Amino acid sequence: MLLAHFTDVHFGYEDRNAIDAATRYVEDNKPDAVIVTGDISQDGRADELDAAGEWMRALAAPVIVTPGNHDVPYYEPLGRLLYPWTRFHRAAHGLRTEAWHTPEWSIVPVNTARAWQLRANWAQGAISRGQTAEAGAELQKAAPGALRIVITHHPLDWPNDAPIKGQTIGGVRGLEALTNAGAELFLSGHLHFAAARLYGTRALCISSGTLSQRLRHEPPAFTAIRRPEPDVVEAEVLHVVQGRAQSASRRAFRLAGRGGADAPAQIRAGAPG
């Protein structure tokens, strides 16, 4: 199984070389699915969102997408109040935006973006108890042996070394509840920062870099996710350098709860290749 994880494409301020490199990666490697975790536009304008939707529909693999905080009418307070997701859903026509169950995986999207919040930085995320319960119920529909994946724009628990600081309201609570409901892999964006870390021994949290010009100490990047064994998830970070996707790191993690495996948690960390 091969999944390509793209995020923070920010059409309107996209990195054209990075977009082309990601497109070529899909064409050359034929992933089973492409997962896009939000901020597909820069300012939530219709032309930006429509361009992002057109690009995703043209990829040579099926796509599932969830929105980010930049996908609301960013600088239009009335639009954020009255029709925050109308443009996004129109642009995502023909793409998967709801839970996706196959014998190999169950991918459950949760929209952590908010058009308004009762805090100064409304762009940070939140996950409600209702959303958590609904996602947990979807995870119960997974086929036996399927990898159970939750996708959000904001990380549910922000890494300590992330280049920006923040907190997803309800995130830590949701991470624990969804792990208890069977989630094994959490994919997110927002940070423009590639990271992979275990949550306990049963779940892996991955954030991916950006395909835009809005860089934070890293080149444009995305993540390839493989499952070489039923209880092993491998995360490969690919940097886009001079218009080409190049492997920057590859790490493999064994998840407890499959086949009785409790350790080791990280079983391999290697150089690119």
Secondary structure by P-SEA (a helix, b strand, c coil): cbbbbbcccccccccaaaaaaaaaaaaaccccbbbbcccccccccaaaaaaaaaaaaaccbbbbbbbccccccccccccccccccaaaaaaaccccccccccccbbbbbbccccccccccccccccccaaaaaaaaaaaaacccccbbbbbbcccccccccccbbbbccaaaaaaaaaaaacccbbbbccccccccccccccbbbbbbbbccccccccccbbbbbbcccccbbbbbbbbbcccbbbbcbbbbbbbcccccccccccccccccc
